[in-house]
């Protein structure tokens, strides 16, 4: 016997899929150089809710790694930093979108180096704002949900009639 997925769940799955596709379509991330010194280069990639930092050595382009080697201040406020592979992830929770000054202190080779620059954080938006921005996706999903509902109602009516 084949398992049936109830129509409301199927419609909800379509809505969630469309919302994810709409938010992924609008999310073009690119890494930009924020600061450099004689020994280090700081690149940043802004994502919703986080900032991905890549710190490499100028000479051999090897990444500077280590959990306690980096401290970050954005807009004069200390932020949480965690290491991910050869990059650092900075939590931008509580910061509004737009341009912010950034200060990164990097401990490497027995010295501490300060890199300063500015980063542009993406504007955070709610699910409703994303759906309004990508209204064509929402209309397609709504139309498909209505058609599926109508198809289900018609098929049930035909089964009940003798």
C-alpha positions as CSV (number, residue, x, y, z in Angstrom):
1,X,0.0,0.0,0.0
2,X,1.3,3.4,-1.0
3,X,1.7,6.0,1.7
4,X,-0.3,9.2,1.1
5,X,1.0,12.6,2.1
6,X,-1.8,14.8,3.3
7,X,-2.4,17.8,1.1
8,X,-1.8,20.5,3.7
9,X,1.6,19.0,4.4
10,X,2.4,18.8,0.7
11,X,1.4,22.5,0.2
12,X,3.5,23.5,3.2
13,X,6.4,21.6,1.8
14,X,6.0,23.5,-1.5
15,X,5.8,26.8,0.3
16,X,9.0,26.1,2.3
17,X,10.8,24.9,-0.8
18,X,9.9,28.1,-2.7
19,X,10.9,30.3,0.2
20,X,14.3,28.6,0.4
21,X,14.8,28.9,-3.3
22,X,13.8,32.6,-3.3
23,X,16.2,33.4,-0.4
24,X,19.0,31.4,-2.0
25,X,18.5,33.2,-5.4
26,X,18.9,36.5,-3.7
27,X,22.0,35.5,-1.7
28,X,25.0,36.2,-3.8
29,X,28.1,36.2,-1.5
30,X,31.5,37.4,-2.5
31,X,34.7,37.7,-0.6
32,X,36.3,41.2,-0.6
33,X,39.6,42.4,0.8
34,X,39.0,44.4,3.9
35,X,42.6,45.2,5.1
36,X,46.2,44.3,4.5
37,X,49.6,44.8,6.0
38,X,53.1,43.9,5.2
39,X,52.5,40.4,6.6
40,X,48.8,39.6,6.5
41,X,45.7,40.0,4.2
42,X,42.2,40.1,5.7
43,X,39.3,39.1,3.4
44,X,35.6,39.0,4.5
45,X,32.5,37.5,3.1
46,X,29.2,38.9,4.6
47,X,26.4,36.4,5.0
48,X,23.1,36.8,6.9
49,X,23.8,36.4,10.6
50,X,27.6,35.9,10.2
51,X,30.7,37.2,8.7
52,X,33.3,34.8,7.3
53,X,36.9,36.1,7.7
54,X,39.9,34.7,5.9
55,X,43.3,35.7,7.1
56,X,46.3,34.8,5.0
57,X,50.0,35.5,5.0
58,X,51.1,37.9,2.3
59,X,54.2,36.0,1.3
60,X,53.0,32.4,0.9
61,X,49.2,32.9,1.0
62,X,48.9,30.3,3.8
63,X,46.0,30.8,6.2
64,X,46.6,32.0,9.8
65,X,44.8,29.4,11.9
66,X,44.1,28.7,15.6
67,X,41.1,29.2,17.8
68,X,42.5,31.9,20.1
69,X,44.6,33.8,17.6
70,X,41.9,36.3,16.5
71,X,39.8,38.9,18.2
72,X,37.3,41.0,16.4
73,X,35.5,44.3,17.1
74,X,32.7,45.5,14.7
75,X,31.6,49.1,15.2
76,X,33.6,49.3,18.5
77,X,31.8,46.2,19.9
78,X,33.5,42.9,20.6
79,X,31.9,40.0,18.7
80,X,32.1,36.3,19.1
81,X,34.6,34.5,16.8
82,X,34.9,30.8,16.1
83,X,37.3,28.9,13.9
84,X,35.9,26.9,10.9
85,X,38.6,25.1,8.9
86,X,41.0,27.7,7.8
87,X,38.6,30.6,8.2
88,X,36.9,32.4,11.1
89,X,33.2,32.9,11.6
90,X,32.0,36.1,13.3
91,X,28.5,36.3,14.7
92,X,26.8,39.5,13.5
93,X,23.6,39.0,15.6
94,X,22.4,42.3,16.9
95,X,24.1,44.3,14.2
96,X,22.1,46.2,11.6
97,X,22.9,46.0,7.9
98,X,25.2,48.6,6.3
99,X,28.8,49.6,6.5
100,X,30.6,49.1,9.8
101,X,34.2,49.6,10.9
102,X,36.1,46.4,11.8
103,X,39.2,45.9,13.9
104,X,40.8,42.5,13.9
105,X,43.7,41.6,16.2
106,X,45.7,38.6,14.9
107,X,48.3,36.9,17.0
108,X,50.9,35.2,14.8
109,X,54.6,34.4,14.9
110,X,55.0,35.9,18.4
111,X,53.5,39.3,17.5
112,X,50.0,40.8,17.7
113,X,48.9,42.7,14.6
114,X,45.9,45.0,14.2
115,X,44.1,45.1,10.9
116,X,41.4,47.7,10.4
117,X,38.9,48.3,7.6
118,X,35.2,48.4,7.0
119,X,32.7,45.7,6.1
120,X,29.2,46.0,4.7
121,X,26.7,43.7,6.3
122,X,23.6,42.5,4.5
123,X,20.3,43.9,5.6
124,X,18.5,41.3,7.6
125,X,14.9,40.6,6.5
126,X,12.0,38.6,7.7
127,X,10.4,35.7,5.8
128,X,7.5,38.0,4.8
129,X,9.8,40.6,3.4
130,X,11.6,37.9,1.4
131,X,8.3,36.6,0.0
132,X,7.2,40.1,-0.9
133,X,10.5,40.6,-2.7
134,X,10.1,37.4,-4.6
135,X,6.4,37.6,-5.0
136,X,6.3,35.6,-8.3
137,X,7.6,32.6,-6.4
138,X,4.9,33.0,-3.8
139,X,2.2,33.3,-6.5
140,X,3.5,30.2,-8.2
141,X,3.4,28.2,-5.0
142,X,0.0,29.5,-4.1
143,X,-1.3,28.5,-7.6
144,X,0.1,25.0,-7.4
145,X,-1.4,24.6,-3.9
146,X,-4.8,25.7,-5.1
147,X,-4.6,23.3,-8.1
148,X,-3.6,20.4,-5.9
149,X,-6.4,21.1,-3.5
150,X,-8.9,21.3,-6.3
151,X,-7.6,18.1,-7.8
152,X,-7.9,16.3,-4.5
153,X,-11.4,17.6,-3.9
154,X,-12.5,16.5,-7.4
155,X,-10.9,13.1,-7.1
156,X,-12.7,12.5,-3.7
157,X,-16.0,13.6,-5.1
158,X,-15.7,11.1,-8.0
159,X,-14.9,8.3,-5.6
160,X,-18.0,9.0,-3.4
161,X,-20.5,9.2,-6.3
162,X,-21.9,5.7,-7.2
